Amino acid sequence: MSGLLDLLDSPMGKQLISGVAGQTGQPEDKTAGVLSMALPLLMGAMKKNTSIPGGAQGLMNALSSKHDGSILNNLGGLFSGGVDQNVMDDGAGILGHILGSKQPQVENALSTKSGLDAGSISQILRVAAPILLGFLGKQTRQQNVSSPDGLNGLLGGLMGGGNAANQQQSLIETFLDSDGDGSVLDDLAGMVLNSGGQKKGGLGGLLGGLFGK
């Protein structure tokens, strides 16, 4: 969707990468690589949670209140002098909610894939999660999404729509339910980054384009 492209392939998207890199003390290219894998995973985990009774309504409530998109209005201020501890705590809460007991497994797999230590991965995810929810909150307002079904459709559309979204979602759910060996992440990363010269489309194409993959 154009909204995601506007966010990621824009000065704001570059600011996000630069700010997260500065917060964690990691190189921007490595930070970008982590975000390019982590954001689809987090979005997929959210979509998985919307299928649980009450899950979609709970996310709707969060997006209509605390995570309404206002965090995107001043990313420069957010990263100036370091991200506020309240934002980091909020990110930790979001990750705990959407990833649950799989969070260490996700962080370790991203660490293996990116070459960054798991502590840095955890910090990157804690910063990225509130920003991703803020983006979704802004999208729900702009597209007048007011029902759990509409939210599920929005998430599916942001993941590419149609069969591509279903395939990505299947891989994400397999990964989140796996035994932690991280092997599925290779498949997922390949899909969301649309490597191998495949036609870029949906979330993978947008992220791949932004991060130069």
C-alpha positions in Angstrom: 0.0 0.0 0.0 1.2 3.5 -0.7 1.0 4.4 3.0 3.7 1.9 3.8 5.8 3.1 0.9 5.4 6.7 2.0 6.6 5.8 5.4 9.5 3.6 4.5 10.8 5.1 1.3 10.9 8.6 2.6 13.1 10.9 4.8 11.1 9.5 7.7 12.1 6.0 6.8 15.7 6.9 6.6 15.3 8.8 9.9 13.9 5.7 11.5 16.9 3.6 10.4 19.4 6.3 11.5 17.6 6.9 14.8 17.4 3.2 15.7 21.1 2.7 14.7 22.1 5.6 16.9 20.1 4.3 19.8 21.7 0.9 19.7 25.2 1.9 18.5 25.0 -0.4 15.5 25.9 0.4 11.9 23.0 1.7 9.8 23.3 -1.0 7.2 23.0 -3.8 9.8 20.2 -2.0 11.5 18.3 -1.7 8.2 18.8 -5.4 7.6 17.4 -6.3 11.0 14.4 -4.0 10.5 13.7 -5.5 7.0 13.3 -8.9 8.5 11.8 -7.9 11.9 9.0 -5.6 10.7 7.3 -8.3 8.5 7.7 -10.7 11.4 6.1 -8.4 13.9 3.3 -7.5 11.5 2.7 -11.2 10.8 2.6 -11.9 14.5 0.0 -9.2 15.0 -2.1 -10.7 12.2 -1.8 -14.1 13.8 -3.0 -12.6 17.1 -6.1 -11.0 15.4 -7.4 -14.5 14.8 -7.5 -15.2 18.5 -10.9 -14.3 20.2 -10.6 -10.8 21.4 -7.2 -10.3 19.8 -8.4 -8.1 16.9 -10.5 -5.9 19.2 -7.7 -5.5 21.6 -5.4 -4.3 18.8 -8.1 -2.0 17.5 -8.4 -0.5 21.0 -4.7 0.1 21.2 -4.6 1.7 17.7 -7.4 4.0 18.5 -5.9 5.3 21.7 -2.2 5.1 22.7 -0.9 4.0 19.3 -2.8 6.4 17.1 0.2 7.4 15.0 1.2 10.5 16.9 4.6 8.9 17.6 5.4 9.5 13.9 4.9 13.2 14.1 8.3 13.9 15.7 10.8 11.1 15.1 13.6 13.6 15.4 12.5 14.5 18.9 12.0 10.8 19.7 15.6 9.9 18.9 17.2 13.2 20.1 19.2 12.4 23.2 18.1 8.8 23.2 14.7 7.1 23.1 12.6 7.8 26.2 12.5 4.8 28.7 8.6 4.9 28.5 8.8 4.2 24.8 11.3 1.4 25.4 9.0 -0.1 28.1 6.0 0.2 25.8 8.0 -1.6 23.1 8.9 -4.4 25.5 5.2 -4.7 26.4 4.1 -4.9 22.7 6.7 -7.6 22.0 5.7 -9.6 25.0 2.1 -9.4 23.9 2.5 -10.3 20.2 5.5 -12.7 20.4 4.9 -14.2 23.9 7.2 -17.1 24.8 8.6 -17.0 21.2 10.4 -13.7 21.7 13.8 -15.0 22.7 13.6 -17.5 19.8 12.8 -14.7 17.4 15.6 -12.5 18.8 18.2 -15.3 18.6 17.2 -16.2 15.0 17.4 -12.5 13.9 20.8 -12.4 15.7 22.1 -15.4 13.8 20.8 -14.0 10.5 22.1 -10.5 11.0 25.3 -11.1 12.9 24.3 -8.7 15.7 24.1 -9.8 19.3 20.7 -10.8 20.7 20.9 -7.8 23.1 21.1 -5.3 20.2 18.3 -7.2 18.4 16.1 -6.9 21.5 16.8 -3.2 21.7 16.1 -2.6 18.0 12.8 -4.5 18.3 11.7 -2.5 21.4 12.2 0.8 19.5 10.6 -0.5 16.3 7.5 -2.0 17.8 5.8 1.3 19.0 6.7 2.9 15.7 5.1 0.1 13.7 2.0 0.2 15.9 1.9 4.0 15.4 2.0 3.5 11.6 -0.8 1.0 11.8 -2.8 3.3 14.0 -2.4 6.1 11.4 -3.4 3.7 8.6 -6.6 2.7 10.4 -7.6 6.3 10.7 -6.7 7.2 7.1 -8.6 4.2 5.7 -11.5 4.4 8.2 -10.9 0.9 9.6 -13.3 0.5 12.5 -13.9 -3.2 12.8 -11.8 -6.3 13.6 -12.4 -7.7 10.1 -11.3 -4.4 8.5 -8.1 -4.5 10.6 -7.4 -8.1 9.5 -7.8 -7.0 5.9 -5.5 -4.0 6.4 -2.8 -6.2 7.9 -3.2 -8.6 5.0 -3.0 -5.8 2.5 0.2 -4.4 4.0 1.7 -7.8 3.7 1.1 -7.9 0.0 -2.5 -9.1 -0.3 -3.8 -12.3 -1.8 -1.7 -15.5 -2.1 1.6 -13.6 -1.3 0.2 -12.5 2.1 -1.1 -16.0 2.8 2.2 -17.5 2.0 4.1 -15.0 4.1 1.7 -15.5 6.9 2.1 -19.3 6.7 5.9 -18.9 7.0 5.6 -16.5 9.9 3.3 -18.8 11.8 5.5 -21.8 11.1 8.5 -19.8 12.4 6.7 -18.6 15.5 5.6 -22.2 16.2 9.0 -23.8 15.3 11.5 -25.3 17.6 13.8 -22.3 17.5 16.4 -23.5 15.0 15.9 -20.4 12.9 15.8 -22.2 9.6 12.4 -20.9 8.7 13.7 -17.3 9.0 15.9 -17.9 6.0 12.9 -18.7 3.9 10.9 -15.8 5.4 13.7 -13.4 4.8 14.1 -14.5 1.3 10.4 -14.1 0.7 9.9 -10.7 2.4 13.0 -9.3 0.7 12.0 -10.8 -2.7 15.5 -11.9 -3.4 16.6 -13.7 -6.5 15.3 -11.1 -9.0 11.7 -11.9 -8.3 9.1 -9.3 -8.9 8.9 -6.9 -6.0 5.5 -6.4 -4.5 3.7 -5.8 -1.2 5.6 -5.4 2.0 8.6 -7.4 0.9 9.1 -5.3 -2.2 8.8 -2.0 -0.3 11.2 -3.1 2.4 13.6 -4.6 -0.1 13.5 -1.4 -2.1 14.1 0.8 0.9 17.0 -1.3 2.2 18.6 -1.8 -1.2 18.1 -5.6 -1.2 
